[in-house]
Amino acid sequence: MSERPDRKAMRLRYAGGCRLCAVEVAQGVSAVYERQTRSVLCLPCAELTPDPATVVGAAVDSGEAARAVGAPTAVEQAATL
C-alpha cells in the first residue's frame, strides 16, 4: 500500500471501528488513520479505497470531456432538474 499524505499506516493506540465496513479494530493492530476525516480504515478497506484527490480529479476530467464533445456536464444536468 502506498503512503498518502492524508493517510498514515500505523498500529492503533486506541481501538476503533473501520469507517467503511464497521469491523472493530483493536488497540495495537495495524490500520490506516485518515487525518482529514479523523477516522480509521482496516487494512483491506484501505487497499480498496481510492485516493480522494484522484476521485475529484476524475470528476473534473469528466466535466472537461463532456464540454469537449458538447454534452452537458453532470453539474449542468443537475441544475436543470
JOQUIPE-V416033 format. One record per residue. N is the residue number from 1. RES is the residue in one small letter. PHI is phi in whole degrees, -180 to 180 (999 if undefined). BURIAL is + if it has 24 or more other C-alpha atoms within 12 Angstrom, else -. D_FIRST is the distance of its C-alpha to the first C-alpha in Angstrom with 2 decimals. Layout:
# JOQUIPE-V416033
n & res & phi & burial & d_first
N & RES & PHI & BURIAL & D_FIRST
N & RES & PHI & BURIAL & D_FIRST
This chain:
# JOQUIPE-V416033
n & res & phi & burial & d_first
1 & m & 999 & - & 0.00
2 & s & -81 & - & 3.78
3 & e & -81 & - & 6.46
4 & r & -109 & - & 9.18
5 & p & -61 & - & 12.77
6 & d & -88 & - & 13.57
7 & r & -126 & + & 10.86
8 & k & -140 & + & 10.66
9 & a & -78 & + & 8.99
10 & m & -160 & - & 12.29
11 & r & -86 & - & 14.99
12 & l & -70 & + & 17.19
13 & r & -80 & - & 20.69
14 & y & -132 & - & 22.05
15 & a & -68 & - & 21.68
16 & g & -159 & + & 20.53
17 & g & -114 & + & 19.92
18 & c & -63 & + & 16.94
19 & r & -71 & - & 18.11
20 & l & -97 & - & 17.39
21 & c & -104 & - & 18.54
22 & a & 65 & - & 20.59
23 & v & -70 & - & 19.72
24 & e & -75 & - & 20.84
25 & v & -108 & + & 18.26
26 & a & -75 & - & 20.44
27 & q & -60 & - & 20.88
28 & g & 88 & - & 19.07
29 & v & -87 & - & 16.27
30 & s & -71 & + & 12.60
31 & a & -156 & + & 11.40
32 & v & -116 & + & 10.21
33 & y & -99 & + & 13.29
34 & e & -97 & + & 14.05
35 & r & -66 & - & 16.74
36 & q & -62 & - & 18.41
37 & t & -98 & - & 19.17
38 & r & 53 & - & 19.33
39 & s & -132 & + & 17.73
40 & v & -115 & + & 15.30
41 & l & -122 & + & 12.76
42 & c & -68 & + & 12.34
43 & l & -61 & + & 9.00
44 & p & -61 & - & 10.14
45 & c & -70 & - & 11.21
46 & a & -64 & + & 8.25
47 & e & -69 & - & 6.51
48 & l & -90 & - & 10.01
49 & t & -84 & + & 10.95
50 & p & -72 & - & 11.53
51 & d & -69 & - & 11.71
52 & p & -55 & - & 15.36
53 & a & -65 & - & 16.40
54 & t & -69 & - & 15.65
55 & v & -64 & - & 17.67
56 & v & -64 & - & 20.48
57 & g & -61 & - & 20.54
58 & a & -65 & - & 20.92
59 & a & -65 & - & 23.75
60 & v & -65 & - & 25.46
61 & d & -61 & - & 25.23
62 & s & -67 & - & 26.76
63 & g & -66 & - & 29.55
64 & e & -67 & - & 30.31
65 & a & -66 & - & 30.39
66 & a & -64 & - & 32.76
67 & r & -64 & - & 35.02
68 & a & -64 & - & 35.16
69 & v & -99 & - & 36.69
70 & g & 85 & - & 38.83
71 & a & -86 & - & 37.18
72 & p & -70 & - & 36.77
73 & t & -77 & - & 33.33
74 & a & -61 & - & 31.98
75 & v & -67 & - & 33.18
76 & e & -66 & - & 36.58
77 & q & -65 & - & 36.86
78 & a & -66 & - & 36.10
79 & a & -69 & - & 38.74
80 & t & -86 & - & 41.38
81 & l & -78 & - & 40.94
